[in-house]
Amino acid sequence: MYLQDDNIILRPLRLDDASRLALLANNKKIADNLRDRFPHPYTLQDAKDFLAMNLPLKPVQLFAIEYNGVHVGNVGVHPMDDVYRKSAEIGYFLGEEYWNKGIMSRAVKLAIDYAFAELDVVRIFTGIFDFNTASGRVLEKCGFKKEAVFEKAVFKNGNFYDEIRYAIIKNSK
């Protein structure tokens, strides 16, 4: 399954993405904006473990972002369960050299369209750290609305930060 917007392609991750994933992800600036389960340094073994955990998921929940034929980051849409089974959480990262090129906004739009069409969800949400204004701009460009600010909900690198929650509802884009 490939999703495309001009020179942006989302494709399922593969085992042979491990080396490129480790190279892209081994960046403290990226790790600082993600949950602690995203390690730094990010090793080849971390990439292999991540792929082994996510590749078997059906339907596909995690995609490589290709820009002009090069793997530049990942985007995932993860369905929830129990009473939240009609919701999914989106997460993403992009290699630093590809920041500020509009790539992530286009990738997130493709992922949203996929999730609403294929994952039987009506709501997609995420939370960002208050200092990650670039991610907030991506979400707003893609039609997400700010729902809440959870004060001091995040403890990262020895400091407390607010978490800003965003969501988009199917057919509200």
C-alpha positions as CSV (number, residue, x, y, z in Angstrom):
1,M,0.0,0.0,0.0
2,Y,1.4,3.3,-1.1
3,L,-0.1,6.7,-0.5
4,Q,1.2,9.6,-2.6
5,D,1.0,13.4,-2.9
6,D,3.3,14.5,-5.7
7,N,6.9,13.8,-4.4
8,I,5.8,12.5,-1.0
9,I,5.0,8.8,-0.6
10,L,3.9,7.0,2.5
11,R,4.8,3.3,2.3
12,P,4.8,0.5,4.9
13,L,8.1,0.3,6.8
14,R,10.3,-2.7,5.9
15,L,13.1,-4.6,7.7
16,D,15.6,-3.1,5.4
17,D,14.7,0.4,6.6
18,A,16.6,-0.3,9.9
19,S,19.9,1.4,8.9
20,R,18.2,4.5,7.5
21,L,15.8,4.7,10.5
22,A,18.7,4.6,12.9
23,L,20.5,7.3,11.0
24,L,17.5,9.6,10.9
25,A,16.4,9.0,14.5
26,N,19.7,9.3,16.2
27,N,19.2,13.0,16.8
28,K,18.7,14.6,20.3
29,K,16.5,17.4,18.8
30,I,14.1,14.7,17.6
31,A,14.2,12.6,20.8
32,D,13.6,15.8,22.8
33,N,10.2,16.2,21.1
34,L,9.1,12.6,21.6
35,R,8.2,10.3,24.5
36,D,11.0,8.7,26.4
37,R,10.4,5.3,24.8
38,F,12.1,6.9,21.7
39,P,15.7,6.5,22.9
40,H,18.7,8.7,22.5
41,P,21.1,7.7,21.2
42,Y,19.1,5.7,18.7
43,T,21.0,2.7,17.6
44,L,20.6,0.2,14.8
45,Q,19.3,-2.3,17.4
46,D,16.7,0.2,18.5
47,A,15.6,0.5,14.9
48,K,15.4,-3.3,14.5
49,D,13.5,-3.7,17.7
50,F,11.0,-1.0,16.7
51,L,10.5,-2.6,13.3
52,A,10.0,-6.1,14.7
53,M,7.3,-4.7,17.1
54,N,5.5,-2.7,14.4
55,L,5.8,-4.6,11.1
56,P,3.4,-7.4,12.1
57,L,0.5,-5.0,12.9
58,K,-2.5,-5.4,10.6
59,P,-3.8,-3.2,9.1
60,V,-0.7,-1.2,8.5
61,Q,-0.3,1.5,11.2
62,L,3.2,2.8,10.5
63,F,4.6,4.3,7.3
64,A,8.0,5.4,6.1
65,I,7.8,9.0,4.6
66,E,9.7,9.2,1.3
67,Y,10.5,12.5,-0.2
68,N,11.9,12.4,-3.7
69,G,12.5,8.7,-3.3
70,V,14.4,9.0,0.0
71,H,13.2,7.8,3.4
72,V,13.1,11.0,5.5
73,G,10.9,10.1,8.5
74,N,8.0,8.1,9.8
75,V,4.3,8.6,10.5
76,G,2.0,6.3,12.4
77,V,-1.7,6.1,13.2
78,H,-2.4,3.7,16.0
79,P,-6.0,2.7,16.8
80,M,-7.0,2.6,20.4
81,D,-9.1,0.0,22.1
82,D,-12.0,-0.4,24.6
83,V,-14.2,2.6,24.8
84,Y,-11.7,4.5,22.7
85,R,-11.8,2.0,19.8
86,K,-13.1,4.6,17.3
87,S,-10.1,6.9,18.0
88,A,-6.5,6.7,16.9
89,E,-3.3,8.4,18.0
90,I,-1.0,9.9,15.4
91,G,2.7,10.3,15.8
92,Y,5.5,11.3,13.5
93,F,9.1,12.5,13.2
94,L,11.2,13.8,10.3
95,G,15.0,13.9,9.9
96,E,16.3,17.3,10.8
97,E,17.7,18.1,7.3
98,Y,14.1,17.8,6.0
99,W,12.5,20.2,8.4
100,N,10.7,23.4,7.2
101,K,10.0,22.0,3.7
102,G,6.3,21.3,4.1
103,I,7.0,17.5,4.0
104,M,5.4,16.6,7.3
105,S,2.1,18.5,6.7
106,R,1.6,16.6,3.4
107,A,2.6,13.3,5.1
108,V,0.2,13.9,8.0
109,K,-2.7,14.7,5.5
110,L,-2.1,11.4,3.7
111,A,-2.0,9.5,7.0
112,I,-5.3,11.2,8.1
113,D,-7.0,10.2,4.9
114,Y,-5.7,6.6,5.2
115,A,-6.9,6.3,8.9
116,F,-10.4,7.6,8.2
117,A,-10.8,5.4,5.2
118,E,-9.1,2.2,6.4
119,L,-9.0,2.1,10.2
120,D,-12.7,2.5,11.2
121,V,-11.9,5.5,13.3
122,V,-13.8,8.8,13.6
123,R,-11.3,10.7,15.7
124,I,-7.5,11.1,15.5
125,F,-5.6,12.8,18.3
126,T,-2.2,13.6,19.5
127,G,-0.4,15.5,22.3
128,I,2.6,17.7,21.7
129,F,5.0,19.3,24.2
130,D,4.4,23.0,24.6
131,F,7.8,24.0,23.2
132,N,7.2,22.1,19.9
133,T,5.5,24.9,18.0
134,A,6.5,23.5,14.6
135,S,4.4,20.3,15.3
136,G,1.5,22.5,16.4
137,R,1.7,24.3,13.1
138,V,1.7,21.0,11.2
139,L,-1.4,19.8,13.0
140,E,-3.3,23.1,12.5
141,K,-2.4,23.1,8.8
142,C,-3.9,19.6,8.6
143,G,-7.2,20.6,10.2
144,F,-6.6,19.5,13.8
145,K,-8.1,21.7,16.5
146,K,-6.5,22.4,19.9
147,E,-8.7,20.7,22.5
148,A,-6.8,21.2,25.7
149,V,-3.7,22.1,27.5
150,F,-2.6,19.7,30.3
151,E,-0.5,21.8,32.6
152,K,2.8,20.2,33.6
153,A,1.7,16.8,32.3
154,V,5.1,16.0,30.7
155,F,8.3,15.4,32.6
156,K,11.1,15.4,30.0
157,N,14.8,15.8,30.5
158,G,14.4,16.9,34.1
159,N,11.8,19.5,33.4
160,F,8.0,19.8,33.4
161,Y,6.1,20.9,30.3
162,D,2.5,21.4,29.3
163,E,1.0,19.0,26.8
164,I,-1.2,20.5,24.1
165,R,-3.8,18.0,22.9
166,Y,-5.1,18.2,19.3
167,A,-7.7,16.2,17.5
168,I,-9.5,16.0,14.2
169,I,-12.9,14.4,13.6
170,K,-13.8,12.6,10.4
171,N,-15.6,14.8,7.9
172,S,-14.5,17.9,9.7
173,K,-11.4,18.6,7.6
